[in-house]
Amino acid sequence: MTLHRFHGGLRLAGHKAELGRQPVQPCPLPPQLIIPLLQHIGEPAEPCVARGERVRRGAPLGIARDPHAVPVHASADGVVVAIEPRPLPHPSGLPGLCVVLQPDGAQHADHAPPIDDWRHTDREALIERIQQAGIVGLGGAAFPTAAKLEVTRRLLVLNGAECEPYIACDDRLLQERAADVLDGGRVLGRAVGAERIVLAIEDTMPAALASVRAALGDADDIEIVPVPTVYPTGGERQLIRVLTGLEVPRDGLPRDLGIVVQNVGTAAAVWAAVHRGDPLTSRIVTVAGRGVRAPGNFEVPIGTPIAHLVAQAGGYTDVAARLLIGGPLMGLALPDDGYPIVKGSNCVLVLGADDIRDPAPELPCIRCGECARVCPAQLLPQQLLAFERAEQWSRLDEHGLFDCIECGCCDLVCPSHIPLVEHFRYGKSALRWREHEANAAASAKRRFEARSARLEREAAERAAKMAARRAASSDAVQAALARAQSNKDRSDGD
């Protein structure tokens, strides 16, 4: 396969060679699991259990009402001790409704029946199984997987390009469970009607490449492609460009090109759902950074508090200074370790004090163009910054702000230390709020117009009824007068 380059990007120090050699360790159950009912893009699941109820691992805790939502399942046998808002690892910082589960000693599992003959099973049945298993994109975006399979695509890309520093969960998954990833990819290919399946793996993951090639053997239904380790090759649009040379159109989606991209962790979860009937109740998480004593990769039950997971990695070191969920570039800084691991949590990163750049004063933009040079979305960050500062919202939208993937490349190279991604996040929130306000105003206008039309219609109906009553009354009077005159005439004749 001929590979292509996407615009911009950076070659970064990996910090994960040793992590790639760390086998996946089981994370013991914590005293309590905090399982959010919203762990994906879309509407939250609705709770279907009550406080005090005993549940088994895999039993639904929340059911999906929205077509693009997914259910949430218990990660262990236990008792529901609370259903209440708890802080969530989300940029908004807002709490979300969670089911708090206290695990007990017994461990069973609720399974759906396996779909053994999946190669001849209808697409719709496979998609329904994937949806009911609560599977979302495990690369971090957490988009409901079933929703991405609704429209047939000719090309399925399995994304093993784990390009952000420190994160090695997909590397270990491919080394230890390559057959599950390949079989899950085949199920996804069947579900989406793909004519071709490509598995992309970074060229700095030789052990993963060797493991996958060994698992594939003589089969030729999946093409394995090593891709350059350039950040952010793992971005959906960037990976499509590398593999096909095609650009996803602005304001478009990969489906516009007949392509769908799924994370390798998602593929393994799909295989578990189809082959064993298991819903998504755990995932592999990398615990990394100089702020933890024994970094490694762990199989973690969904809802495990970060504090408990860090304890399994030996606890914090004396230099621990910053806690993030995710990688150092696109991860989310957290104020404490009480937050739960959710489906989209691929890494817990604890940076040391020396890993954090000293805060430098923000200087005026010198229009050097370095940010535009490295921007993988081919934007003009310095121009977007000017529009954001001037509150020229329409121009900000026209110049493609929502194409920004917030990768942080522009921040890294800016000599003026301008927090560009922070500005762009604010700009996106401002645009969304303006759209919300415009939609609310339009909705209010429609309600006013509908009410006015209804009042006019009712007034016209009342007027018509009154006119009809008056006409009927007049006719009755005339008839009475006519009868009286007729009676008089007969009397006179007599």
C-alpha positions as CSV (number, residue, x, y, z in Angstrom):
1,M,0.0,0.0,0.0
2,T,1.2,3.5,-0.9
3,L,1.1,5.7,2.2
4,H,0.6,9.5,2.2
5,R,1.3,12.3,4.5
6,F,-1.1,14.6,6.2
7,H,-0.4,18.2,6.7
8,G,1.6,19.3,9.8
9,G,2.0,17.1,12.8
10,L,5.0,16.5,15.1
11,R,7.4,13.7,16.0
12,L,7.3,13.4,19.7
13,A,9.3,11.5,22.3
14,G,7.2,8.3,23.0
15,H,7.8,7.7,26.7
16,K,6.2,4.3,26.3
17,A,8.7,1.7,25.1
18,E,8.9,0.2,28.6
19,L,5.1,0.4,29.0
20,G,4.7,-1.6,25.7
21,R,6.6,-4.4,27.4
22,Q,4.4,-4.4,30.5
23,P,1.7,-7.2,30.3
24,V,-1.8,-6.4,31.2
25,Q,-2.5,-6.9,34.9
26,P,-6.0,-7.4,36.4
27,C,-7.1,-4.5,38.6
28,P,-8.9,-5.8,41.7
29,L,-12.4,-4.6,42.4
30,P,-12.5,-1.4,44.5
31,P,-14.8,-1.0,47.6
32,Q,-17.2,1.0,45.4
33,L,-17.8,1.3,41.7
34,I,-19.0,4.7,40.4
35,I,-20.7,3.9,37.1
36,P,-21.9,7.0,35.1
37,L,-25.0,6.7,33.0
38,L,-23.5,8.9,30.4
39,Q,-20.2,7.5,29.0
40,H,-20.6,8.3,25.4
41,I,-21.4,11.1,23.0
42,G,-25.2,11.5,23.0
43,E,-28.0,11.2,25.6
44,P,-27.4,9.4,28.9
45,A,-28.9,6.1,29.6
46,E,-31.9,6.1,32.0
47,P,-31.5,4.2,35.3
48,C,-33.3,0.9,35.4
49,V,-32.3,-0.2,38.9
50,A,-33.2,1.0,42.3
51,R,-31.3,1.7,45.5
52,G,-30.8,-1.5,47.5
53,E,-31.2,-3.8,44.4
54,R,-28.7,-6.6,44.0
55,V,-27.3,-7.0,40.4
56,R,-24.9,-9.4,38.6
57,R,-22.0,-8.4,36.5
58,G,-23.2,-7.5,33.0
59,A,-26.8,-6.7,34.1
60,P,-28.1,-3.4,32.7
61,L,-28.0,-0.4,35.1
62,G,-29.3,2.1,32.5
63,I,-31.2,1.6,29.3
64,A,-31.0,3.6,26.2
65,R,-34.0,5.6,25.0
66,D,-32.3,7.7,22.4
67,P,-31.5,5.8,19.1
68,H,-27.8,6.8,19.4
69,A,-27.4,6.1,23.1
70,V,-26.2,2.8,24.6
71,P,-27.0,1.0,27.8
72,V,-24.7,0.9,30.8
73,H,-23.9,-2.4,32.6
74,A,-22.8,-3.5,36.0
75,S,-19.0,-4.1,36.2
76,A,-19.4,-6.6,39.1
77,D,-21.9,-8.4,41.2
78,G,-23.0,-6.2,44.0
79,V,-25.7,-3.9,45.6
80,V,-26.8,-0.5,44.3
81,V,-26.1,1.8,47.2
82,A,-26.9,5.1,45.5
83,I,-28.1,6.7,42.3
84,E,-26.9,10.3,42.4
85,P,-24.9,13.0,40.6
86,R,-21.1,12.6,40.9
87,P,-18.2,14.5,39.3
88,L,-17.3,13.1,35.9
89,P,-14.0,13.2,33.9
90,H,-15.4,15.6,31.3
91,P,-14.2,19.1,30.1
92,S,-17.4,20.7,31.2
93,G,-16.7,19.8,34.9
94,L,-20.4,19.2,35.4
95,P,-21.6,16.2,37.5
96,G,-23.6,13.4,36.0
97,L,-26.0,10.8,37.3
98,C,-24.1,7.7,38.4
99,V,-25.0,4.3,39.8
100,V,-22.8,3.6,42.9
101,L,-22.3,-0.1,43.2
102,Q,-20.8,-2.0,46.2
103,P,-19.3,-5.2,44.9
104,D,-19.7,-8.4,47.0
105,G,-17.6,-11.5,47.1
106,A,-19.6,-13.6,44.6
107,Q,-18.8,-13.0,40.9
108,H,-21.2,-14.2,38.3
109,A,-22.1,-12.8,34.9
110,D,-25.1,-12.1,32.8
111,H,-24.4,-13.0,29.2
112,A,-26.4,-12.8,26.0
113,P,-26.3,-16.0,23.9
114,P,-23.3,-16.1,21.6
115,I,-23.8,-15.5,17.9
116,D,-21.8,-18.4,16.6
117,D,-22.8,-18.1,12.9
118,W,-22.1,-14.4,12.7
119,R,-20.7,-14.6,9.2
120,H,-24.3,-15.4,8.0
121,T,-26.2,-13.2,10.5
122,D,-28.0,-10.2,9.3
123,R,-26.2,-6.9,9.6
124,E,-29.1,-5.5,11.7
125,A,-28.8,-8.4,14.2
126,L,-25.1,-7.8,14.6
127,I,-25.6,-4.0,15.0
128,E,-28.3,-4.7,17.6
129,R,-26.0,-6.9,19.6
130,I,-23.2,-4.3,19.5
131,Q,-25.6,-1.6,20.7
132,Q,-27.1,-3.7,23.5
133,A,-23.6,-4.5,24.7
134,G,-23.0,-0.8,25.3
135,I,-20.0,-0.6,23.1
136,V,-18.5,2.8,22.2
137,G,-15.3,4.0,20.6
138,L,-12.5,3.0,23.0
139,G,-10.0,5.3,21.4
140,G,-11.2,8.2,23.6
141,A,-14.1,9.8,21.6
142,A,-16.7,7.3,22.9
143,F,-19.0,7.6,20.0
144,P,-21.6,4.8,20.0
145,T,-20.2,2.1,17.8
146,A,-23.6,0.8,16.5
147,A,-24.4,4.3,15.2
148,K,-21.3,4.3,13.0
149,L,-22.4,1.0,11.4
150,E,-25.9,2.0,10.3
151,V,-24.8,3.0,6.8
152,T,-22.7,0.5,4.7
153,R,-19.2,1.5,3.9
154,R,-16.7,0.1,1.5
155,L,-13.6,0.4,3.7
156,L,-13.2,-0.4,7.4
157,V,-10.1,1.0,9.1
158,L,-9.0,-0.6,12.4
159,N,-7.1,2.1,14.2
160,G,-4.0,0.9,16.1
161,A,-2.1,4.2,15.7
162,E,-1.6,5.0,19.3
163,C,0.5,8.1,18.6
164,E,0.1,10.2,21.8
165,P,3.0,9.8,24.3
166,Y,2.7,7.5,27.3
167,I,-0.4,5.6,26.1
168,A,0.3,1.9,25.4
169,C,-3.0,0.1,26.1
170,D,-3.7,-0.6,22.4
171,D,-0.1,-1.8,22.0
172,R,-0.5,-4.4,24.7
173,L,-4.0,-5.4,23.5
174,L,-2.5,-6.1,20.0
175,Q,0.3,-8.1,21.5
176,E,-1.8,-10.2,23.9
177,R,-5.2,-10.4,22.1
178,A,-4.4,-10.0,18.4
179,A,-6.9,-12.8,17.4
180,D,-9.7,-11.0,19.2
181,V,-8.9,-7.8,17.4
182,L,-8.9,-9.5,14.0
183,D,-12.1,-11.4,14.6
184,G,-13.8,-8.3,16.0
185,G,-12.6,-6.5,12.9
186,R,-14.2,-9.2,10.7
187,V,-17.5,-8.8,12.6
188,L,-17.4,-5.1,12.2
189,G,-16.7,-5.5,8.5
190,R,-19.7,-7.8,8.2
191,A,-21.9,-5.4,10.1
192,V,-20.9,-2.4,8.0
193,G,-20.8,-4.3,4.7
194,A,-17.1,-3.4,4.1
195,E,-15.4,-4.7,1.0
196,R,-11.9,-4.2,2.5
197,I,-10.5,-4.1,6.0
198,V,-7.2,-2.4,6.9
199,L,-5.5,-2.6,10.3
200,A,-3.1,0.3,10.8
201,I,-0.4,0.0,13.5
202,E,2.4,2.4,14.3
203,D,5.8,1.4,12.9
204,T,7.3,1.8,16.4
205,M,5.2,-1.1,17.7
206,P,7.2,-4.1,16.3
207,A,5.9,-6.6,18.9
208,A,2.3,-5.7,18.1
209,L,2.9,-6.0,14.4
210,A,4.6,-9.4,14.8
211,S,1.7,-10.6,17.1
212,V,-1.0,-9.5,14.6
213,R,0.8,-11.0,11.6
214,A,1.2,-14.3,13.5
215,A,-2.5,-14.3,14.4
216,L,-3.5,-13.5,10.8
217,G,-1.4,-16.3,9.4
218,D,-2.3,-17.1,5.8
219,A,-5.6,-15.3,5.8
220,D,-5.7,-12.3,3.5
221,D,-9.1,-10.7,4.4
222,I,-7.4,-8.1,6.6
223,E,-4.5,-5.9,5.4
224,I,-1.9,-5.0,8.0
225,V,-0.3,-1.6,7.4
226,P,2.5,-0.1,9.5
227,V,2.1,3.7,9.6
228,P,4.6,6.4,10.5
229,T,4.6,7.5,14.2
230,V,3.8,11.1,13.6
231,Y,1.5,12.8,16.1
232,P,-1.6,12.8,15.5
233,T,-1.6,10.0,13.0
234,G,-4.2,8.3,15.2
235,G,-6.7,11.1,14.5
236,E,-9.5,9.7,12.3
237,R,-9.1,12.2,9.4
238,Q,-5.3,12.1,9.6
239,L,-5.3,8.3,9.4
240,I,-7.6,8.3,6.4
241,R,-5.3,10.7,4.7
242,V,-2.3,8.5,5.4
243,L,-3.9,5.3,4.2
244,T,-5.9,6.5,1.2
245,G,-4.6,10.0,0.2
246,L,-8.2,11.2,0.5
247,E,-9.3,14.3,2.6
248,V,-12.5,14.1,4.6
249,P,-14.4,17.2,3.4
250,R,-14.8,20.1,5.7
251,D,-18.2,19.9,7.4
252,G,-18.2,16.2,6.3
253,L,-17.5,12.8,7.8
254,P,-15.5,9.7,6.8
255,R,-18.8,8.1,5.7
256,D,-18.9,10.7,2.9
257,L,-15.9,8.8,1.5
258,G,-17.4,5.4,2.2
259,I,-15.0,4.8,5.1
260,V,-15.5,4.0,8.8
261,V,-12.7,4.0,11.4
262,Q,-12.9,1.9,14.6
263,N,-10.4,1.6,17.4
264,V,-8.7,-1.8,17.9
265,G,-10.0,-1.9,21.5
266,T,-13.5,-1.4,20.1
267,A,-13.0,-4.4,17.7
268,A,-11.9,-6.6,20.7
269,A,-15.0,-5.5,22.6
270,V,-17.2,-6.3,19.6
271,W,-15.7,-9.8,19.5
272,A,-16.4,-10.4,23.2
273,A,-20.0,-9.2,22.7
274,V,-20.7,-11.5,19.7
275,H,-18.5,-14.5,20.5
276,R,-19.1,-14.7,24.3
277,G,-22.2,-12.4,24.8
278,D,-20.2,-10.1,27.1
279,P,-21.3,-6.4,27.4
280,L,-18.6,-3.8,27.8
281,T,-17.8,-3.7,31.6
282,S,-14.0,-3.3,31.6
283,R,-11.2,-1.9,29.5
284,I,-7.4,-1.8,29.4
285,V,-6.0,1.4,30.9
286,T,-2.4,2.6,30.9
287,V,-1.1,4.1,34.1
288,A,2.0,6.1,33.4
289,G,4.2,9.0,34.3
290,R,7.0,9.7,36.8
291,G,4.3,10.4,39.4
292,V,3.5,6.7,39.9
293,R,5.8,4.1,41.4
294,A,5.0,1.1,39.1
295,P,3.5,2.3,35.7
296,G,1.8,-0.4,33.7
297,N,-1.3,-1.6,31.8
298,F,-4.3,-2.8,33.7
299,E,-7.7,-4.5,32.9
300,V,-9.9,-2.1,34.9
301,P,-13.6,-2.5,35.7
302,I,-15.6,0.4,34.5
303,G,-16.4,2.7,37.4
304,T,-13.2,2.1,39.3
305,P,-12.0,5.3,41.1
306,I,-8.7,6.6,39.8
307,A,-7.3,6.5,43.3
308,H,-7.8,2.8,43.5
309,L,-6.2,2.2,40.1
310,V,-3.2,4.4,41.0
311,A,-2.8,2.3,44.2
312,Q,-2.5,-0.8,42.0
313,A,0.4,0.9,40.3
314,G,2.3,1.4,43.5
315,G,0.8,4.7,44.5
316,Y,2.2,8.2,43.9
317,T,5.8,9.2,44.0
318,D,7.2,12.2,45.8
319,V,7.4,14.1,42.5
320,A,3.8,13.7,41.5
321,A,2.5,17.1,40.4
322,R,-0.4,16.7,37.9
323,L,-3.1,14.1,37.2
324,L,-4.6,13.7,33.8
325,I,-7.0,11.3,32.3
326,G,-5.7,10.7,28.8
327,G,-2.4,11.7,27.2
328,P,-0.3,14.8,27.9
329,L,-1.5,16.6,24.8
330,M,-5.2,15.9,24.6
331,G,-5.8,14.6,28.1
332,L,-8.0,16.3,30.7
333,A,-6.4,17.6,33.9
334,L,-8.3,16.5,37.1
335,P,-8.3,18.2,40.5
336,D,-8.3,15.0,42.4
337,D,-8.4,11.2,42.0
338,G,-11.9,10.5,43.0
339,Y,-13.2,10.4,39.4
340,P,-14.1,7.0,37.9
341,I,-12.6,5.2,35.0
342,V,-15.2,5.3,32.1
343,K,-15.4,3.6,28.8
344,G,-13.3,6.3,27.0
345,S,-10.5,6.3,29.6
346,N,-7.4,4.9,27.9
347,C,-4.8,6.4,30.2
348,V,-4.2,7.7,33.7
349,L,-1.1,10.0,33.6
350,V,0.6,11.4,36.6
351,L,3.3,13.9,35.6
352,G,6.2,14.8,37.7
353,A,7.1,18.4,38.5
354,D,9.9,18.4,35.9
355,D,7.6,17.2,33.2
356,I,5.5,20.4,33.4
357,R,6.6,23.4,31.5
358,D,7.1,26.5,33.7
359,P,4.3,28.9,33.1
360,A,5.5,31.7,30.8
361,P,3.8,35.0,30.2
362,E,1.7,35.1,27.2
363,L,3.2,37.4,24.5
364,P,1.6,39.0,21.5
365,C,1.3,36.9,18.4
366,I,4.2,37.6,16.0
367,R,2.5,36.0,13.0
368,C,5.4,33.5,12.6
369,G,3.1,30.9,11.1
370,E,4.5,28.0,13.1
371,C,1.1,27.0,14.3
372,A,-0.2,26.8,10.7
373,R,2.8,24.8,9.7
374,V,2.1,22.0,12.2
375,C,-1.7,22.1,12.2
376,P,-3.0,18.7,11.0
377,A,-6.4,20.2,10.2
378,Q,-4.8,22.7,7.8
379,L,-6.2,25.6,9.7
380,L,-4.8,29.1,10.3
381,P,-4.7,29.2,14.1
382,Q,-3.3,32.7,14.3
383,Q,-6.3,34.0,12.2
384,L,-8.7,32.0,14.3
385,L,-7.2,33.5,17.4
386,A,-7.7,37.0,16.0
387,F,-11.4,36.2,15.2
388,E,-12.0,34.8,18.7
389,R,-10.4,37.7,20.4
390,A,-12.5,40.1,18.3
391,E,-15.6,38.0,18.9
392,Q,-16.2,37.7,15.2
393,W,-18.1,34.5,15.7
394,S,-19.5,34.0,12.1
395,R,-16.0,34.4,10.7
396,L,-14.6,32.0,13.2
397,D,-17.2,29.4,12.1
398,E,-16.5,30.1,8.4
399,H,-12.8,29.5,8.8
400,G,-13.3,26.0,10.2
401,L,-13.0,26.3,13.9
402,F,-14.9,23.0,14.4
403,D,-12.3,21.2,12.3
404,C,-9.8,21.8,15.1
405,I,-9.2,18.5,16.8
406,E,-7.5,20.2,19.8
407,C,-4.4,18.1,19.4
408,G,-2.2,20.8,20.9
409,C,0.5,20.9,18.2
410,C,0.0,24.7,17.9
411,D,0.5,25.2,21.6
412,L,3.7,23.2,21.5
413,V,5.4,25.3,18.8
414,C,4.0,28.8,19.7
415,P,7.0,31.0,20.6
416,S,4.7,33.5,22.3
417,H,3.3,30.9,24.7
418,I,-0.3,31.6,23.6
419,P,-2.7,28.9,24.8
420,L,-4.3,28.5,21.4
421,V,-6.3,25.4,22.2
422,E,-7.8,27.0,25.2
423,H,-8.9,29.9,23.1
424,F,-10.4,27.6,20.5
425,R,-12.3,25.6,23.1
426,Y,-13.8,28.8,24.3
427,G,-14.6,29.8,20.8
428,K,-16.4,26.5,20.2
429,S,-18.4,26.8,23.4
430,A,-19.4,30.4,22.4
431,L,-20.5,29.2,18.9
432,R,-22.5,26.4,20.4
433,W,-24.2,28.7,22.9
434,R,-25.0,31.2,20.1
435,E,-26.5,28.3,18.1
436,H,-28.5,27.2,21.1
437,E,-29.8,30.8,21.6
438,A,-30.6,31.1,17.9
439,N,-32.5,27.8,18.0
440,A,-34.3,28.8,21.2
441,A,-35.3,32.1,19.6
442,A,-36.5,30.4,16.4
443,S,-38.4,27.9,18.5
444,A,-40.0,30.8,20.5
445,K,-40.9,32.5,17.2
446,R,-42.5,29.4,15.9
447,R,-44.5,29.0,19.1
448,F,-45.6,32.6,18.9
449,E,-46.6,32.3,15.3
450,A,-48.5,29.0,15.9
451,R,-50.2,30.6,18.9
452,S,-51.2,33.7,16.8
453,A,-52.5,31.5,14.0
454,R,-54.4,29.4,16.5
455,L,-56.0,32.5,18.2
456,E,-56.9,33.9,14.8
457,R,-58.4,30.6,13.7
458,E,-60.4,30.3,17.0
459,A,-61.6,33.9,16.6
460,A,-62.7,33.2,13.1
461,E,-64.5,30.1,14.2
462,R,-66.3,32.0,17.0
463,A,-67.3,34.7,14.6
464,A,-68.6,32.1,12.1
465,K,-70.6,30.4,14.9
466,M,-72.1,33.7,16.1
467,A,-73.0,34.6,12.5
468,A,-74.6,31.2,12.1
469,R,-76.6,31.6,15.3
470,R,-77.7,35.1,14.3
471,A,-78.8,33.8,10.9
472,A,-80.6,30.9,12.5
473,S,-82.3,33.3,15.0
474,S,-83.3,35.7,12.2
475,D,-84.7,32.8,10.2
476,A,-86.8,31.6,13.2
477,V,-88.2,35.2,13.7
478,Q,-89.1,35.5,10.1
479,A,-90.8,32.1,10.2
480,A,-92.7,33.0,13.3
481,L,-93.8,36.3,11.7
482,A,-94.9,34.4,8.6
483,R,-96.9,32.0,10.7
484,A,-98.5,34.8,12.6
485,Q,-99.5,36.6,9.4
486,S,-100.9,33.4,8.0
487,N,-103.0,32.9,11.1
488,K,-104.2,36.5,10.9
489,D,-105.1,36.1,7.3
490,R,-107.2,33.0,8.0
491,S,-108.9,34.8,10.9
492,D,-109.8,37.7,8.7
493,G,-111.1,35.4,6.0
494,D,-113.4,33.7,8.5
